[in-house]
Structure formats: C-alpha cells, structure tokens
C-alpha cells in the first residue's frame, strides 16, 4: 500500500483538524459542562478549562469522529486524533477478493457511500428500490459485492438513508439534524492496512473490530479463521507491537481463536458483549447470563466491552454500577464501553444507549454525569465516543 502522506491531510476540511498541529478540545466540552446542574463534578470539570490537552488511551475514537465527519475515513480519524483519542478504531470487513477494508458493517455501503448512484449499483445484493405507498425505500450493498479496486472508487458519506426516497439520489439523504454533511466532500475511504499506517503516524494505538460477515463462510475458500488471522497478519506485517492493539469481536469464537493462536494479541483481545439480544437476558440478573464473568476469564479473556447501559442502573434515583459491572471487576476483567455521544441531544432520555438510566438523563450535561459513573464507580479503562474531545477532556481533568 502507498503510505498516506500527512502533509496532504493538512488542508482537509479547512482548518478543522490538522494532523501536524497541537491537540485541541474545541468548544463541545465547555458546552456540555454548561448544561450540567451545579455539583462537585461540574466544579472540578470547570477548573480544568485551561488545561493543555494530552492524548489518552481512555479516549477511543468510535469510527473516528463521526458526529461531524463520515465514519471510517481519513478525515474522521485525523479529527479524532486531534481531539486526543489515544486509540482509534477500524471496523474490518472484506471485499469479494478478500481484502480488508474499514466499514462498520459488511452490508452498509448503501448508507455510508454513494454506491446507489454509481455504475456499481447493479452489483448490490439488493439494488435500490424506491418508496411506494407504505413500502419504504431500501437497498443492501455489501463490501463483498465489490473488489477492492471497485470499493476504492466509491465516495463516503454520513451514515444515513432517506426511507421516503423515490430516487437513488434522494436515498443518499437522511442525515440526522444533529450531524452535518459539511465535511462529506472529498472524504477518503481506507483499507485496513492504510488505517494502520495512518493511526501510527497520528500517534494513536489500534482497536480493529472483526465484523460478522453477511455472506456464508467460507467465502470462496476464505474461512472465518482466515479472516481472523489476516487481521492479525496485517499488524505483524506493519511491525506493530501486540501491546498497541486491542482486537475486538462480538463473536466469542473469534476472540478465543486469537487467545489460542495469537496469544500476544489475544491477551488484549476484547469480547464485545451483545447478550442483550438473548431473550430474557438482563445485566442485573446473573441467572440470565450465558457465561459468568469468571467463566469468560477462565477462557483467557481479559477485556470485555458491553454497551454503556449494561454497566449502569438506578438505585434510589442515583446511577450505580450494574450487577454485570460488579461481577466483571470481581473477576478481574478490564472493561471498555460504547458509545458516548452516539445518541445526539439527551433531552428525551438518550434512547437505546441510556435505557437503564433514562429517568435521570434529560440534558446534554448528562454525558459527563454518565461518564463519571462509568470511570469512577464502574472502573472502565476506555470509552468509545463519536466526538473524542469529550472523553479526552474528562480523562485529562481526572488524571486518567
């Protein structure tokens, strides 16, 4: 792969985020603090207003900084690094010729790129279909529908679609009102190998996620084990030490593969927990858990990453650690969580990410309230955010 030149990045999006300048918080942390009720936490955060930003591994760029930039692009990750994210994420999928690229899902090209208005539209698993009557507009376009060369001709956009669209052009819309399309033009897609080069040049560490394939495996002889191994091999080829890499997967078998076959990388492999998809599951009731925290630890897993709502609950109107959080710490598991600032404005309770504490979430200042409980009471070691300036500011202020 051709090494990405950071000099060329200096001009992207005006002066919003430049790879070779000092770190910056921007105005968002101050805005969130201003929305907080008076409290010792608010006073402490206000006292850090003049601090000099420093990079923190507590702050993890979730697909870069997709609150304002198209996810998994060069520009999104440069912005995240400039906000002090110590760790950056490339969600990894594969093309039809089994090359690894950064996409949040193997079947999201129809919402994250312009594919439905290109000459490649007919290659989609399900080409665009216009809205009609009660039927919404739809499409499904997978990275495995394209070769790497074809993938690289696409233009990224904010992750969204217009379900009322009657034309493919209209389908490209739908961006949430609290995001923006301002920085979409000329944004740059990345292969996984290119992300390694970029993140290293930005001074950040790595947390790639092996995404579940949307195709039957093996795919033309490419097995799940080949997929998991190729991810590791690209770090080895780039000379990246295992201590700088936190491999991730929702598939427990992927994590166990790394633990057994790549023990140096497996020691920091992260099991992303989606047990909430199991009927009857509750993070408050160990009897509903398919594996106890002790059992996960005995398998060789050292890091877990549940969504933030699984780690907190309410007790007498106050946010406290959930039974899952308590059990994880008792089992000596390190905890990472996701995803701060994914929900947009919190005035209506925060939605899915805050479902266990929605009764006490009603202002944007609650981003810091929730973050403080996660850091101080739950004891998380890292937090994914769609705008890493917030987590970096908190980490710097609290000495994390």
Secondary structure in CASP SS format (residue, H / E / C, confidence):
PFRMAT SS
TARGET T0000
AUTHOR 0000-0000-0000
METHOD secondary structure of the structure
MODEL  1
X C 1.00
X C 1.00
X C 1.00
X C 1.00
X C 1.00
X H 1.00
X H 1.00
X H 1.00
X H 1.00
X C 1.00
X C 1.00
X C 1.00
X C 1.00
X C 1.00
X C 1.00
X C 1.00
X C 1.00
X C 1.00
X C 1.00
X C 1.00
X C 1.00
X C 1.00
X C 1.00
X C 1.00
X C 1.00
X C 1.00
X C 1.00
X H 1.00
X H 1.00
X H 1.00
X H 1.00
X H 1.00
X H 1.00
X H 1.00
X C 1.00
X C 1.00
X C 1.00
X C 1.00
X C 1.00
X H 1.00
X H 1.00
X H 1.00
X H 1.00
X H 1.00
X H 1.00
X H 1.00
X H 1.00
X C 1.00
X C 1.00
X C 1.00
X C 1.00
X C 1.00
X C 1.00
X C 1.00
X C 1.00
X E 1.00
X E 1.00
X E 1.00
X E 1.00
X E 1.00
X E 1.00
X C 1.00
X C 1.00
X C 1.00
X C 1.00
X C 1.00
X C 1.00
X C 1.00
X C 1.00
X C 1.00
X C 1.00
X C 1.00
X E 1.00
X H 1.00
X H 1.00
X H 1.00
X H 1.00
X H 1.00
X H 1.00
X H 1.00
X H 1.00
X H 1.00
X C 1.00
X C 1.00
X E 1.00
X E 1.00
X E 1.00
X E 1.00
X C 1.00
X C 1.00
X E 1.00
X E 1.00
X E 1.00
X E 1.00
X C 1.00
X C 1.00
X C 1.00
X C 1.00
X C 1.00
X E 1.00
X E 1.00
X E 1.00
X C 1.00
X C 1.00
X C 1.00
X C 1.00
X C 1.00
X C 1.00
X H 1.00
X H 1.00
X H 1.00
X H 1.00
X E 1.00
X C 1.00
X H 1.00
X H 1.00
X H 1.00
X C 1.00
X C 1.00
X C 1.00
X H 1.00
X H 1.00
X H 1.00
X C 1.00
X C 1.00
X E 1.00
X E 1.00
X E 1.00
X E 1.00
X C 1.00
X C 1.00
X E 1.00
X C 1.00
X C 1.00
X E 1.00
X C 1.00
X C 1.00
X E 1.00
X E 1.00
X E 1.00
X C 1.00
X C 1.00
X H 1.00
X H 1.00
X H 1.00
X C 1.00
X C 1.00
X H 1.00
X H 1.00
X H 1.00
X H 1.00
X C 1.00
X C 1.00
X C 1.00
X C 1.00
X E 1.00
X C 1.00
X C 1.00
X C 1.00
X C 1.00
X C 1.00
X C 1.00
X C 1.00
X C 1.00
X C 1.00
X C 1.00
X C 1.00
X H 1.00
X H 1.00
X H 1.00
X H 1.00
X C 1.00
X C 1.00
X C 1.00
X C 1.00
X C 1.00
X C 1.00
X C 1.00
X C 1.00
X C 1.00
X C 1.00
X C 1.00
X C 1.00
X C 1.00
X C 1.00
X C 1.00
X C 1.00
X C 1.00
X E 1.00
X C 1.00
X E 1.00
X H 1.00
X H 1.00
X H 1.00
X H 1.00
X H 1.00
X H 1.00
X H 1.00
X H 1.00
X H 1.00
X H 1.00
X C 1.00
X C 1.00
X C 1.00
X E 1.00
X E 1.00
X C 1.00
X C 1.00
X E 1.00
X E 1.00
X C 1.00
X C 1.00
X C 1.00
X C 1.00
X C 1.00
X C 1.00
X C 1.00
X C 1.00
X E 1.00
X C 1.00
X C 1.00
X E 1.00
X C 1.00
X H 1.00
X H 1.00
X H 1.00
X H 1.00
X H 1.00
X H 1.00
X H 1.00
X H 1.00
X H 1.00
X H 1.00
X H 1.00
X H 1.00
X H 1.00
X H 1.00
X C 1.00
X C 1.00
X C 1.00
X C 1.00
X H 1.00
X H 1.00
X H 1.00
X E 1.00
X C 1.00
X C 1.00
X E 1.00
X E 1.00
X C 1.00
X C 1.00
X H 1.00
X H 1.00
X H 1.00
X H 1.00
X H 1.00
X H 1.00
X H 1.00
X H 1.00
X H 1.00
X H 1.00
X C 1.00
X H 1.00
X H 1.00
X H 1.00
X H 1.00
X C 1.00
X C 1.00
X C 1.00
X E 1.00
X E 1.00
X E 1.00
X E 1.00
X C 1.00
X H 1.00
X H 1.00
X H 1.00
X C 1.00
X C 1.00
X C 1.00
X C 1.00
X C 1.00
X C 1.00
X C 1.00
X C 1.00
X H 1.00
X H 1.00
X H 1.00
X C 1.00
X C 1.00
X C 1.00
X C 1.00
X H 1.00
X H 1.00
X H 1.00
X H 1.00
X H 1.00
X H 1.00
X C 1.00
X C 1.00
X C 1.00
X C 1.00
X E 1.00
X E 1.00
X E 1.00
X E 1.00
X E 1.00
X H 1.00
X H 1.00
X H 1.00
X C 1.00
X E 1.00
X E 1.00
X E 1.00
X E 1.00
X C 1.00
X C 1.00
X E 1.00
X E 1.00
X E 1.00
X E 1.00
X C 1.00
X H 1.00
X H 1.00
X H 1.00
X H 1.00
X H 1.00
X H 1.00
X H 1.00
X H 1.00
X C 1.00
X C 1.00
X C 1.00
X E 1.00
X E 1.00
X E 1.00
X E 1.00
X E 1.00
X E 1.00
X E 1.00
X C 1.00
X C 1.00
X C 1.00
X C 1.00
X C 1.00
X C 1.00
X C 1.00
X C 1.00
X C 1.00
X C 1.00
X H 1.00
X H 1.00
X H 1.00
X H 1.00
X C 1.00
X C 1.00
X C 1.00
X H 1.00
X H 1.00
X H 1.00
X C 1.00
X C 1.00
X C 1.00
X C 1.00
X C 1.00
X H 1.00
X H 1.00
X H 1.00
X H 1.00
X H 1.00
X H 1.00
X H 1.00
X H 1.00
X H 1.00
X H 1.00
X H 1.00
X H 1.00
X H 1.00
X C 1.00
X C 1.00
X C 1.00
X E 1.00
X E 1.00
X E 1.00
X E 1.00
X C 1.00
X C 1.00
X C 1.00
X H 1.00
X H 1.00
X H 1.00
X H 1.00
X H 1.00
X H 1.00
X H 1.00
X H 1.00
X H 1.00
X H 1.00
X C 1.00
X C 1.00
END
